[in-house]
Amino acid sequence: MISVQACLDGILLGILFALIAYGMALQWGVMNIINIAQGDLVILGGYIAYFMYLYGIHPAWGVIVAPVIMYFVGIVIYKLVINKVVDRDLFISILATFGISILFMQLMNFAFGADVVLANSDYGTTMLFNNNVVLPNSKIFSAFISILFAICLVIYMKKSKLGRAIRATAQNARAAKILGVDTEKVYAATFGINAALCGVAGALISITFTIHPYMGLPYTIRSFMIVIVAGLGNLPGVAMSGMGLGVFEEFADYILGTEFRIGSVFLLLVLILVYRRFKLSRKREYLK
Amino acid sequence: MKKNNLILYSGILIFGLAAPFLFPAFKVQLSILCVLIVLATTWNIQGGEMGYNSFGNILFYGLGMYLCASVQVGMFFPLAEWTESGGEKTFVHTPAQFFQGMAVGLIVAAVVPTIVAGLIGYSILGLRGHYFAICTLGLGVAAGEISGGIEIIGAGQGFTTPPFPEVGSLDSRGEFFYFLSFFVLVLTFITVKGIYTTRFKLILNAIRDNEDKAEAMGIETMKYKIIGWMISAFFCGLAGGIMGGLVGYIDSTDVAFDGREMGVFMVLMAILGGKGTLWGPIIGATVFHIFKEGFWTFFLGWQYVALGVLIVVIVIYFPEGIMGWLREKYPERFGEVVDEKDRKAQVELK
């Protein structure tokens, strides 16, 4: 029964990871930037929901408020930093976003304190299989909302004018520019959408789990891992590998103990990269 | 030219030897500066010369720190009891034991990370660009998280390194650690300078500029990449061992595998000074350390905010570093021949 519990927990958790990873895949594909501050944007979104909870508003409304605020945060970050590193060496962008990540981490530590907090949603729990498996309703709610947002975003990217412009820029930025797409605006919008997705995920995480100013980096690593396993622009792959990662984490937590949970995530990243490297080197290729 | 260099080096050497007596209040700071220079210079071997930007050299640094302290304790006392009792309360090192332990500990702290680098090098160095950067970042954090869960080296509550024994009445702890770190610094400088005059450096540069082409020219790139990384690991381990004794307390994520501080510092220092130059990391580390110690007190509590801003500003506006800027300004000093006609034409174009 414990394994059923871990599987279900992991799948519901994995859907959230997939949402964050989708944002990362979006900006990676369009702007060719790996954003180390991704996880810190998630945590910031979580704090928005937490503050609504503190002021007596139900934290579930954070799912609507957080992305709106985070969209503008994303635009500001883009205007200040990212647009200067877009066409530069990838390492420069990694280091610059690493700086942003440290900055955010510390600012959040000052503003919200170093305590582990959660926004209580009072959704109760669901019992399954003769009360052997306990599922908090908030987890089901968060998985449902993530799927909803992901579907909305996919439809938006397919149908709207901005979505088409984003996809065109991802395919070939130069050609898109020639055909009259304002790539600068597209980049800003992409980064904003990514931040908004992080905001949604953060609000959901603050309802379901806990948030802490220093917990950002594991979320970045998880989303990076999901993207490299699934590949850019492969949505079902992102969803599947997100759930797989969630299940892996729950089992690692259960078997090795909670203190090795984060460590096992980072080790898994190293193992996946090394595995892919050996697989590709047989064809004398390498990860690009 | 040769004579000038000799005067310069002997001047620096004499200054380095006299520094703890000239500035007795800054002995610890000077030792930390030496360690920082070692870290920046060795990061530069594979980060600057080879083009493999690693966030993971902190792995060797932390490994060296834990190994040196564990060997120093474990040679004479049971390690588990030491960490359980919080260190110095139950067991006391005699001076002879302390120095013996330190010597063996430093050797182990240098050799084991080198072997580890060699073992994981073949798998990790096959990755390129940002995959390598993220993978090494993951390695560093994973090492920190895992060592924070191991009981025998103190787990979450930390590990106290043996305190410096008092020989008679004089307290020479500062001098001891300063000269130790200065010795390692000199050793590093001689090694790196030696390397940079050989064919090895040219091979590293070829790997940085175009690895596929280098391989097509018949260079066994993987072999040289691993050797380059092993050299870095050797000195990182040594530096970590010294730093452990200097700080006196090891914590898994805040002191040893401190990717957020030391791991970024070494990258930042090398970039600030100028990647891929001999003197760049040294100048960068010195400037950075002076800035850090001088201004950190003004930003009390806001150090990390300042650090974050500093990283972004350096990376965006100053990616060539101090040496790169000097090189642009005075190309003749760097042995570059400037065609007068060409320069005039460029000025006219502007």
Interface residues (C-beta under 8 A of the other chain):
Chain A: I34 V81 K84 V85 R88 L90 F91 I92 I94 L95 A96 F98 G99 I100 S101 I102 L103 F104 M105 Q106 L107 F110 L217 I221 F224 I228 G257 E259 F260 I262 G263 F266 L267 L269 V270 L273 V274 R277 F278 S281 Y286 L287 K288
Chain B: N53 S123 I124 G126 L127 R128 G129 H130 Y131 A133 I134 C135 L137 G138 L139 V141 A142 G144 E145 I146 G148 G149 A155 G156 R260 V264 V267 I271 G301 W302 Y304 V305 L307 G308 V309 L310 I311 V312 V315 I316 P319
